C-alpha cells in the first residue's frame, strides 16, 4: 500500500458531487487503462468528498455519479476523467524519471545511420533539450518514443534499429550464459550441435549490441563464439 505522504490526490466533480482518492502516482497510467490494485495503489480503500478533512463520500452520491459503490471501479473513473494534483517535487521527480526512461530506450535501439554507431544517452538528452521536447510524466515512455524521435531527427541523424548476432556456447558456457543471453534480446533461432554446443541467432537493440558482445566474450572466454550478422 502506498504511503499517505507519497500519494497524490485525484479528484473529480460529477453530478454536483466532489470525489477524491489518495493514489500512488506511479500507478496512474496503469489505472487509466483499467488495471487497479486497491490494496497497493490507494493509500486508503476509500472515496472521499474531502481527503484533508477525512470526509468520505456517501454511497448515495457514488451510486448517482458512478452507478456503483465498488471502490475499484469508482477509482478508475476518477483517475480517467478527473484531475491529478501533484506537488512540485512529485511532478519534477516523475518528469525526470520518465525522461530518463525515454532517453535510455532511444539509446538502446537508436544508431547514427551515417556511421552505424550508437548515440550516447547524453547526446540524445542534449538533442531533446535543443528540440524543446515536452514529456508527459503520466504517459508510458514507450508511447512517447516516436514523437521524441520526430522532434530530434532534425538535430541528430538517428533511427531505431535491431541487430542480429550469431552465438555459439560451448561447454559450461551454456549453463552460465543462456539465461542472461535470453534476457538481452529475442532468440530468433536456436539448435544444438553434434558436439553438444548450443547455437543461436539473437536479435538485440542495435544501440547496445557492442555491450552485449563484450559481456558475453568477457564472461564466456574461449567457450563463446560470436559473429555479427549483416542485415
N, C-alpha and C positions, 0 to 999 in steps of 0.2 A: 504494500500500500504506500502510495506517495505521501511524503510528509507534508503537513499543512504549510510549513514555511517554504516548501519547494513547489507547491501547487499554484495554479493561476485560476482566476475567476473567468468562467464562461457564462454569459448572461443573454437572455432572450426576452423580448417583450412580445406577448401574444394574447389575443382575446382580452385585452385590458389587464393582464396579469404580468408580473415581473418574476422571472425564474433565474436562479443562479446555481452553479455547481462549482466545486473545487476540483480541478482536474490536473493531471500530470501533463506538462507542456510537451513532453516527448511523445505522448500518445495521441496528440491532436489529429495528425494526418491519418493515423490508423482508424481512429474513431469516426472520422469523416467518411471513411469507406465502409462504416457499419460494423466494425470489429471492436468490441469493448470488453475489458476485463474489470468488472465492477470492483473486485477486491483490490486490485493493484492500480487501476487508472484513476480512481477517485479517492480523495483524502477521506471522505465520508460517503457512504452509500445513501446519500440523501439529496433531495432537490429543495432548495431554499427560495424564499422570496427576498431574503436579505441575509447573505452569508455572515457579514460582520456582526449582526445582531443575533445570529443563530436562529432566525425565524424560518421555520420550514413551510414550504408550500403545501396547501391543503390538497387532499385527494380530489376534492370537487374541482379545484382550479386545474389540476393535472388532467382530469377526465375531459374537461371542457376544451382545453387547449390542445391536448395530445391524443385524446380518445383512449388513454390508458394511464395506469398508475405504475406501470413497470419502469423501474428506475433506469435500466439499461436502455430501453427504447427512448425514454424521455431525454436522457443524457446525450444520446446520439443526435437527436433532433436539435438540442440546444447548441451542440458543437457545430453541426452542419449549418444551421441558419442564424446562429447568434453571433455575438461579438466576443472576441478573446482579449482579455485585459492582461497585458504583460508589464512587468516593471521594466525600467530602462535597462537594468543589468540583465534580466532574463532575456529580453529581446536581443541585446548585444551578444550574449552567450550563444543563443540559438542561431543568430545570423552567422557568427564566426564559425560555429561548428558545421552548419550547412555549407558555407562557402568552402571550408576545408575539404569536405566530402566531395564537392563538385570538382575542385582542383585535382584531388587525388584520382578521381575517376577518369578525368581527361588525361592526366599524366600517365595512367596505366595503359591506355589504349591509343593515345594520340602520338603521332610522329610528324616530323617535318618531311613532307613529300619531296622536298628539294635535296635533302641529304639522307633520307631514310633513317634518321636518328630521332630519339625521343626528345621532347621538350621537358625541361625541369619544372617541377611544381612552382618554383619561384618565378620563372618566365611566364608561365600561364597566369599566375596571380597578378603579375605586372600588367599583362595584356588585358585582364579583366578590369583592372583599375583604369587603364587608358581608355577602355571602351565604356567605362562607367556602367558596368553590368549591374543590374538590380537582381538581388537574390530574395526569394520568398522563403523565410525561415520555417514555414509550415508545410512547404511542398517538398516531397522526396527529392534527393539530389539527382537520382536517375531521370526524373521527369524534367529536369531543368538543363541537362547537359546540352541538348541540341540547340536551345536558344542561346546558351552561353557560347557555343561554338560559332554560331552565326555572327555573334557580336564581335568575337575576337579574330575571326578569319581575315578581316582587312588589316589587322595589325601583325599577326604572325601566320606563316603558312602552316596549316595543320589539318590533319584528317585522322579519323579514328580507324584503326586497322588491327586485324588479328594476324598473328604469325603462327606458323606450324614448324614444329621441331620433331625429328625422329629420335627416339631414345631407346637405348638398349641397356638393360640392367642385368648384370651377371653376378653369380654367387649370392652372397648375403645382401647385396645392394637392393634386391627386390624388397625384402622384408624391411629394410631400413628406410627406403625412399618412396615406395609406391604410394603410401597414404599422402605424403606431402606433395608428390607429383600430381596426384589426382585433384588435390585442392588448388593447385596452381593454375589449372586450366581445364579444358574439356578433352577427354581422351577420345579421339576420333576413331582409332583402330588399335587393336592390341592382339597379340598372339604369342605363343610360346615356341621357342626354337628347339631344334632337336638336341642342342647341347644344354637345355634346361634354362636358357636365358629368356628374359621377358623382353619383348619388343613392342613399341607402341608409337603412335603419332599423336602428339599433344598440340592442341590449339590454345594459344595463350594471347593475352593482350600484348600488342606489339611494343608498347612502351616499357614493359618490364621483362621482355624476352631475355635481355642480357643478364639481368639479375637472377632469373630462374636458371639459366645455363651455368652461371658462375656458382650458384649454390649447389646445384646437382654435381658439378665437377668437383667442387671442394669436398663435399661430403662423401661422394662415391669413389673418388680417385680413379684408379685404372679399371674399376669394375663398372664404370659407366661410360658409354659411348654416346655422343650427341652430334646430330647433323641438322643444320638449318635447311628446311625445305623451301626453295624459292617459289614464290607464288606465280 
